[in-house]
């Protein structure tokens, strides 16, 4: 499942991208240089303010200096005292700024060290949050030999406040995203149910009605789908009843014609008439079976041992003298299908093979994925033109003169095979043999816990 194929993921991704873009814009606006005092450089105090700080600390006893530093440390810069005699080397690109501090505090040793941030050349010396990552340190000597260090980064109080606000903003944003994702999921869940119902209805007319949940539009859509499903089901049932009635009446007339055919004096003509009536009866049976494949009460599937089922079919065919061979079937191959439908599928394919060839081979094996069972029926007939393979399985479809009514086909045999297999969850594939002949492969889902045979790889 990709991002573009799921509506919930797409909407969630749009919301997430919007949130990220919004946060980036907020950060960008906050990162713009301040339009405050242009003389305040790099978040540092003004030269006159730095002079007053130094003089105030010099006049205070050593015991009170720590308290005074705590009082001053509530702004956008950090102050601390040190007695380390070694000063950091001055930065050449800060020479002009250092000269301003020297002019404001004559007689004191002034040091200014640091580096410009990545965008420093565009921003200049104005205050902005980028100073957090490239702080400037102002060093001012005091009369008692100590040094006052003024760092352009905010004080610990301000940094703690900013961290708390950032954490609160991130947590609120993630919580909002989680709520929005949940709301999106709840909104799109009826659509998922609708798509599943439509997909299920394509193979089973008895699919339960969709629950009328969600927004008003989705409830209306679900109700419209339920109405459509009920109408289609009614039409299919009426079609089946109509065909069953027609078939019943036609059988009555066929019985009369069969009796009248017995009074035909010419044996050859009598045999031809009887054969035509038999084909008409078979055509009626096939048409009714094909039309009733989606009956209101379809037969219940059962667990089928594929090896035993194929062996039974091959044994019956052998009794009639048909050239049907069963290849060894791996044990443990089981599927869930309607037994009579599976038998009809195999019989139709055998009849189709014997009609156009002389020998038919039956085979079965486990799918390469271990989750399917493949039944294969092949013959040694002339095969099918490659261009016609895609049309096989269509009702009343006939391919070429070697597979038309003159050889007994009515165009429903393969259509019935495909319809019955798909009703039980199977898939049918038609192909020509490697050298000659025709091959039909029916793949069923394997019954859970009953898969042993594997297709050779």
N, C-alpha and C positions, 0 to 999 in steps of 0.2 A: 504494500500500500504506500503510494507516493503522496507527497504534500498536495499536489494538484488534483488528486483523485478523491479527496475526502473534504467535504464541505466544512465540517467542524475544525479540521486542521487548518484549512485555508483562512477561515474567519479568525481563529486564534492567532495565526501567524500575522494577519493584518493588524490585530490589536497589539500584539507584541512589538511589531515594527513601529506602530504609532507611538507606543510607550517609549521605546528606545529613542526615536527621533525627538519626542517631546523632552526627554531628559537631556539629550544632547543640546537642544536649543536652550534649555534652562541653564545648563552648564556654560554654554557659549556666551549667553547674556551676562551671567555672573562673572565670567572670566574677562569681560571687557574692562579695559583700564578705567579707574575711577576718574570722575570729572571734578574731584574735589580740588584742594589746594595744589596748584601745579608746582609749588616750591617744596612740597613734601616728597622727598625722593625715596623710592624703594621701600615704602612702608615704614621708614625710619622717622623719628621725631625731627622737627625743624631744628636747625642749628641753635637757635635761641632756647628752645625747649631742652635740648641736650645740655646746654650750659647750666640752666637752672637745676636740672637733675643732678649734675655733678656737684654744684655748689651746695645743694641741699644735703646730699649724702656726706659731704665733707664736714658739715657743721653738726651732724648728728653723731651721738656716741655709737661705738661699734655694736653695743647691745641692741640698739634700736634700728640699725640699718636693715636687718633682715625683715623686720615688720614694715619698714618703709618700702623696701623692694617689692614685698607682696602687694602693697597698696598700689604701686605704680604698674604692676604687671597685669593689669586688667584690660589692656588695649591691644592694638594690632601689632605690637612688638614685645620682645621679651628682654628683661633686664636681669643681669646677675653680676656679682662681684667676684674677682679672682686676684690672687697674688702671684700668678705666674709671670715672671719677668719677661718671658719671651713673647714677642708680639708676632702676629701673623703678617706675612709680607703683604704690602699694599698691592692693589690691582691697578694696572696702568690705565685701564679705561674708566677708572673712577677718580682720576686725579682732580678733575674740575670740582667734583662734589666734595672731595677731601679738603680742597682749598677753602671752600665755604665754611666747613666746620672749623678749620684752623683759624680763619678770620674771626669767627664768633667766639672762640675760646683761646685767646693768645696765652702763651706760657704753658700750655698743656701739650702733652704728646698725643697726637691724634693718629689713629690707624683705621683704614677702611679696606676691608678685604672681601672677596667673594667673586662670583661670576654671573654673567648675564644668562638668563634662561634662554630656551630655544628661540622664542619670539621676542627676545629682549631688544633687538635692533629696531623692530617695528613699534614696540610699545614705548620704549624709552625708559625713563626713570619714574613713570607714574605708578601709583599703587595698583596692584591687581593680584588675583589669587595665584598666578604663576610664580610669585615670589616664594610660595611654600616650598617649591622644588629647587630654587636657586637663591638661598638666603644671602643677604649682605650683612656683615658684622662691623659695627662701629665700635672702636676701642678708644676710651678716654681715660687718661691717667689722672689719678687723684693725688692729693697732697701727701697722704700717708703711705704712698708707694703702691697702693692697690690699683686695680684697673676696673673701670665700668665697661661691661660688654653689653651692647645693645644689638640684639638680633632682629632682623626684619620679619621673622616669622611671628605669627600671633602668639600670645601668651598661652599657658597651659589651660587657663580658664576658657579662653575663646576656642582653643582647639577642641577641648572636651565638648563644648556646646555645639560646635560644628559637626563633630563626630556623631553626637546624639541626634542632631537634626538629619544628618545624612542617613543614619541607620533607620530613623523613623520614616523618612521619605522612601527609602528602598523597601522597608517592610510593608508600608502602606501600598506602594506600587505593586509589589508581588501579591499582596492580599487582594487588591483590586483585580489584578490579572487572573488570579485563581477564581474569583467570583464571576468574572466575565466569561472565563472558559467554561465554568459550570453552567452558566446561563446559556451559552452557545450550544453546549452539548444537549441540554434539556430542550432547546428550541429545535435542533436538528434531529433529535431522536425519532419524532414521528415520521420524518422523511426517510430515515433508515428503515423503520418498520414498513413504510409504504413500498420502498424499493424491494424489500424482501418479499412482501406480499405479492407484488407484481411478478417477481421472478418465480415464486412458488406457484402462482396461478397458471403460469405458462405450462407447467407439467402436471398440475393437479387441480381439477375444477372444484374439488371439495375443500380448498383452502379456507380456513376460518376467516370470518370478517375481521377487518382491521378495527382496533379500538378507536373510538372518536376522542382523541386527546390532542393536546397542543393548542396552538393559536386557532383563531376562528377560521383562517384560510386553510390551515392544515386539516381541521375537522371537516370542513366542507369538501376538501379534496378526498379525504378518506371515505366520507359518506358517498361521494360520487363514484369512487372505485368500487365500493361494496354494491352499489346499485348496478353498475356495469357488470360486475362479476355474477350477480344473481340473474341478470337478464341473459348473459351469455350461457350460463348453466341451464336456464330454462330452454333456450333455443337448441342447445345440444341435446337435451333430453327429448324435446319434441321431435328433433330430426331422427334420433334413434328409434323412437316409437313409430314414426311414420315409415321408416325403412323396414322395421320389423313387421309392420302391417302389410306393406307391399310384398315383402319376402314370403309372408304366410300365404297371401292370396296367389302369388306367382307359383308357389309350390303346389297349390291345388290344381292350377292349370297344367303344370308340368306332369303331375300324376295322371291327369286325363290324357295328355298327349302320349305319355309312356304306354298307357293301356291301348290307345288307338294305334300306336306304332306296331303293336303285336299283330295287327291285322294286315300289315304290309306283306304282300306275298314274296317280293324279291328279298332274299336273305341279306344281300349286300346293302341294299337301301335301308332295310330294317336296322342293320347294325350301325350304319351311319347316323340314322335318326336317333337311335338310342345313345350313341356317343355324343351327339350334339346336345341332347337333353341332359346328359350327365354333366357336360361342361357348363351348361346354363345353370344347373343346380349348384355346381361348385362356385361359379361366379357369384350367385346370390349369397352363398355362405360367406365367401370372402368379403363381399361388400358389407354385409351385416356385421361381420367381425371387425372390419376396419372402422365402421361408423360407431361401433359400441365400445371402442377402446378407451373412451373417456366417460364411461357410464357413471350414473349417480352413485352406484355402490360397486366399485371395482373389486375383483377378487383379492383376498388377503394374501400377501406373500408368505412364503415358508422357507425354511432352510433346506437347500438342495445340495446333495453331494454330487458334484459335477461328474466324477468318474463313474459312479453308479448309474446316473441318468443317461450319459452317453453310451455306456455299455448296454443298457436296456434297449435304446433306440437301435444300436448296431445289431443286436441279437434279433430283433424283430425284422429288420431289413434282410438279414442273412436268411431267415426262414422263407422270405419271398424270392430269394435268389438274386437280390440286388447286389451290385458290386460296391459295397460300402465297407471301408476298412477303418478301424479305430486304432490310432497310435497310442502307445503307453501313456497313461495320464498320471502325473504325480499324485500321491495320496494327500488327503487333507484339503483339497480345493473345494470350498463351499461358498455358495452365494445365497443371497436372500432375494427370491423372485417367486412369481406365481408359477407353480409347477406346470399347469396346463399351457401357460403362455410360453415357457421355456421349451416344452416339448413341441409346440406348434412352430416355434422359430427354427428349431433343428430340422423338423420334418420339411418345412417349406424350403429350407436351403438345400437339403438332400434332394428333394424333388426337382428343384431348379438345376442342381448339378447333373442329375441323371437325365434330365430333359435335353441338355446341351452337350453332355459328355458321356463317357462310358464308365468311369470310375470316380468315386467320391471318397475323400479322406477326412476323417474327424480327428481333431487334436485339441488339447487344452493344456494350459500352463499358467503359472503365476506371473503377474506383471512385474516389470523390473523394479517398480517402486515398493513392491511387497504389499500393496493395498488394493490390488485388483486381480481378477481372474479373466483370462482371455480364452475364448472358445473360437476355434478356427475351422471352417469348412471350405474345402477346395475341391475343384473338379479338373478334368483334363480336356475340357471343351475348348472352343475357339477363342474364348475370352470376350472382352468388351472393348470397343474403341476407346482410346484414352480420353477423347473429347467428351464422351458420354458418361464417364464415371461419376462426374459431379451431379448428374441428373438421376442417378439410380436412387430408388427409394421413394420417388414421387408416385402418387396414386395414378394408376392406369397409364404409367409410362412404359413405352416399349422402345428398345434401343435400335436393333437392326433386324434384317430378315431372319437371322439365325435365332432370334429370341422374341418372336412375335406370336400372334394367335395361331399361326399355322403349325407351330410346335406345341400348342396347348396352353400358352401363357395368356393371361388376361391383363397383366400389368399391375396386379395387386400383391403378388407374392412377396417381393422385396419391401414394398410399402408396409405390409403387415408386420414383417420382421422388424423393421425400423421402429414402427409405432409401439409394438409390444415390448421391445427391448428398452426404449426410452421411458416407457411407463414404469419399468422396474429399476430405473436409474442407470441403464446400460447405454453404451455408445456403439454404433455400427460403422464399420469402415469397409468400403468396396475397393478391390484392387485386382489387377491382373497378375498371374503367376510370373515367376522369373523367366521361364521359358515359354510356357503356354498355360491355358486354363484360366479359371476365375477363382478368386479367393475372397471370402467374406469373414471378417473378424468382428466378433461381438465381445466387448469388454464390459464386465460387470464389477461393481465394487465388491471386494472380498468381505465375507461375513467376519465380524470381529472375533479374533482368537482362533480362527480356523484356517490360517494361511500357512502352508508349508512349502508347496512347490514354487520354484522360481524360474523365470525365463532365463535361459542361458545368455551370458553377456560376452 
